[in-house]
Amino acid sequence: MSISASDVIPFSQARANLSELADQVKAGAEKIITKNGESYVALIDSDRLDYYHRLEREHIHLLLITKPARGWTM
């Protein structure tokens, strides 16, 4: 999924429109919230966050399996 300019939201706007943004995120969008013109936090669906965490755990698990097989070299 790519992020478009409309998915980048200033913090003050996000605060004022949180319910609408939450509905958009629940429908599949991801939002980047900025503070002082810099990326600050991301707003994503909780199911997608859980999925990202599962991927991260699987990646760590695969590293733990494959590193000893390669003698811990990169």
Stockholm file with secondary structure:
# STOCKHOLM 1.0

chainA/1-74         MSISASDVIPFSQARANLSELADQVKAGAEKIITKNGESYVALIDSDRLDYYHRLEREHIHLLLITKPARGWTM
#=GR chainA/1-74 SS CCCCGGGEEEHHHHHHTHHHHHHHHHTTCCEEEEETTEEEEEECCHHHHHHHHHHHHHHHHHHHHHHHHTTTCC
#=GC SS_cons        CCCCGGGEEEHHHHHHTHHHHHHHHHTTCCEEEEETTEEEEEECCHHHHHHHHHHHHHHHHHHHHHHHHTTTCC
//
